[in-house]
Amino acid sequence: MNKIITLSTLKSMRDKGEKIAVLTCYDAGFARVLDAAGVDVLLVGDSLGMVIQGHASTLPVKLAEMTYHTRCVAAGTERAFIVADLPFGSYQPSPGHAFSASARLMAAGAHMVKLEGGAVMVDTVAFLTQRGIPVCAHLGLLPQSVNQIGGYKVQGREDAAAAQLIADARALEAAGAGLIVLEMVPAALAKAVTEALAIPTIGIGAGVDCSGQVLVLYDLLGLVPRAPKFSKNFLAGNDGIEAAARAYVAAVKDGSFPAAEHAF
C-alpha cells in the first residue's frame, strides 16, 4: 500500500491484469484521504471548473488555476501517481505552448500531464515525451470540444468513427503517450482499443474492459444534481469518504464496477 506508484508501476499493473483505480482530486485534504484509501492515480482534472467553480463546462479553467490545484494535491499525496489536465487553450496552439504549460504543472508536482485529441495531437505528444514530460492522451468524448461536437454525447458508435479512434490511439501510443483515457465510447470499442495497445487505458463510461477506471470525485460522493449514467454513488451505504473511496477501489479491482448499466 505504501509503495510509491510510478508510470512503470501502472504499466506493470496493466501487464498483470490488475485494474487501475483513478479518481479526480483538487486539494490536499482529499488527496490525503484518497491516497490512504489506496487510489492508484489522482487526476487533477479541469473538471474543477464545473464541480468547484460552478461553470457549465471545463473551458473557463485557467492554467494558473490548474497549477494551484496541482500544487495542493501534491502537498497531500505520498504514494499515488498524479496526473494534471492541461486546460483549454494552453496546449493547442503549438508544441512549444504545450511544453511551457506542462513544465508549470510538472513543477507544481504533477507526474504526468493530460491533453485531449487524436491525430492532431500526435506531434505535440512526441514533442513533450521526447523532452521528459509523460503524457496521458484523452480520446472519445472530449469535454474541451463540447461546443464543436454539440454536447456530451457517446462517441465512436459508427464504424468509421470507431476505426478512427483505434487509429488515433495507436498513433498516440507510437508518439510516446503513456496512458490513454477513453471517455463515453461503446464498451466493445474500448475493449478493442485496450487490446490494440501495450499501454494502459483508463475508462470513464467505456465499459469494464479498460485497464482501469476513473470517476469525478464529486460524482462518486453523490454531490452533483444529475449523476451521469456511468457514475455510481459510493458514499451511499459507506461510513465516510475514505470508506467510499476504498469501496470504489475494491469494485474497480474486482471488476464489479463499472457494471453493465454504467456502459454504453
N, C-alpha and C positions, 0 to 999 in steps of 0.2 A: 504493500500500500504506500510506503514512504519513498519508493524508488522514483527518482525524477524522470518524467516522461519526455522523450525527445521524438523527433521525426523518425528516427531509426526504430524507436520503440513501437510507434504506430504502424510502420511498415511490417515489423515483425508480428504484431498482433494480426494484421491482415493476412499474412502468410500462414499463420497458425489457425486462422478461423475464429479468433477471439474478437467479438464485436467491440467497437469503439464508442464510448458514451460521451457525447458533446452537449454542452449547454451554453447559451449566451450568458454573459456576465458583464456588469457595468461598474462595479465598485469593489472596494477592498473587503467590506463586511460580507457580502455574498460570496466573494472569491474564497474567503476562509472557510465558509460553510460548505460550499460545493467541492472544494479541494479535499476537505476532510471526509466528505461523503463518497469519495472515490471517482468523481467525474474525471475522465481522461483529458479532455480538451475544453478549455474555456474560450469561447468566441466573443470577443469584444465587438459586438455587431452594430452596424449602423441602424439596426432596428431600434436603438435607443432613441432615435428621432421620433418614433411612434410611441413606444411604451413609457419613455421617460419625459420627452419634450412635448408630447401631445400632438405632433404633426400627423397629417394624413398619409404621409409616405416617408421614405428614408432620404429623399432628395435634399432637404434643407440642412442636413448634418454637415458640419464643417470639419476640416482636418484638425484644427486646434482642439475641437471637442473630442474627436476620436483619440487624439494624443493624450488628452487629460484623462479620459476614462481608461485608456490602456495603462497609464501610469498607476491609476488607482487599483486596477485589477492585479497588476504585477506586485503591488505592495502587499496584497493579501494572499498571494499564491506561493506555495512551497514546492509542489510536485507536478501540478498539471501543466500541460502544453498550452501556450497562449497564442491564439490567432486573432489578428486585428483586421477589421474591414478597412479598405481604402474607400473613402467616401466619394460620392458622385462629384466628378469634375477634377479630382486630384490626380488621376492617372490616365484618363482617356486622351488628353492632347498629344502626348508623346512618351516614349520610354524614359526620357530624361525627367519629365514631370513625375512619372511613376516612381522613379528611383528616389527623387527628393522627398516625396511624400512617404515612401516606405522607410527611408532612413530615419525619419522622425518617429514613426511608430515603433521601429526596432529599438531606437534609443530610449523610448519610453518603457520598454520591457516586453514587447511582442517577440515571439519566436518565429512567427510567420505572418505574412500579410495575405489578405484575400481580395480578389478582384473578380468582376463579373464579365462574361463574354466568351465567345468561342474563337473562331479562326482569327477574328480581328485583333485578338489579344495575344496571339502566339508570339509575335516578335517582342512584345513587352515582357511576357513571361521569360523568354530566353534572355533578354537584357538583364532582368533582375536576378535570375538564378545564376547567371554567369558572374555576377558581382556579389554573390554571397547572401542574397536575400531569398529565403524559401518562400514559395508561392502556393497558395491554395486557390484553385480555379473554381468557378461557380457557373453551372450550366442549368438549363431548364428554364423555370421562371426566374427572370432577372428583375428583382424589385426596383433597381435603379432605372430600368427601362419600362416601367409600368405604364407610362403615358404613351409610349410607342406601341406597345402590344395591346393596349386597350383594357387594362385591368389585371387582376390576379387570377389568371387562367392556367389550367393544365397545359403543358407544352409537350410536343412530340407525339401527338396522337396519330398524325398522318405518317405514312411510310416514308415520304421524302424528308419530313422534319426529323423523324427518328434516325434515319440514316445520317443526316447532317450532324445530329447531336453525337452519335457514336464517332463520326469522323473528327469532330471538334475535340472530343475527349482524347482521342488518340494523338491528335496534333499537340494538344496542351501537355500531355504526358511527355511526348518527344521533346518538347521545348524546355522541360525541366520541372513542370508542376509536380509537387509532392503529394497533394491531396486534391480531390475534386468533390465539391458539394453538388448534389443533384436535387433540385427543388421542384416539386409538383410535376413529376413526369410519371407516366404509367409504370406500374411495378415491373412489368415484363421488360420494358425498355431499360429501366435502372439495373435490372439483373444482367441484361446483355452488355451494358456499359461496364459494369463491375467485372464481368468475366473477360472483357476485352482488354482490361488494363492490369498492370502489375502494381499500381499504386492504390491506396485506399480510396474508396468512395464513401461519402457521408450523405445520407439521405434525409430529406425532410419532405414528407408527402410523396415518397418514392418507393414505398414497399419495404419489406423486411430483408431483402437480399443484398442490400448495400453492405459495405464493410463496417459501417457504423451509422449512428443516428444523431441528429441534432434537433433540439427544440428551443424556442424562445422561452427563457426562464419564466416570464410573466404568463405565458400560456400554460406551462407546467403547473403553476401555482393557482391557476384559475382567476387571474387578475385582469382579464380582458372581457369587455362586454359581449363579444361574439367570438367564441373559440373557433379556429379553423378546423376543418374536417380531420386533418392529420394529427391534431394535438390531443392530449389527454391530461386531465386534471389529476396530478399525482398527489396533491395535498389532501384531497378528499380521502378519508379513511386512514390517513397517516398523522402521527402526532408531531407536527412541526415541519419546518422547511428542510432540515437536514434529513429527516426520515423520508420526506417526499423525494428528495434527490437520490437517496440510497435506493428507494423503490424504483425510480426511473433507471438508475444504473443497472440494477438487477434485471429489470424487464428487458432492457436492451441486450444485456449479456446473454440472457437465456432465450432470446428470440420471441418473447411473448409481446413485445412492443417493437414496431407497430403491428397491430392485428389487421385483419382483412378490412375492417371498417375504416381504418385510417389511411388506406391506399386508394389509388385511382386505377 
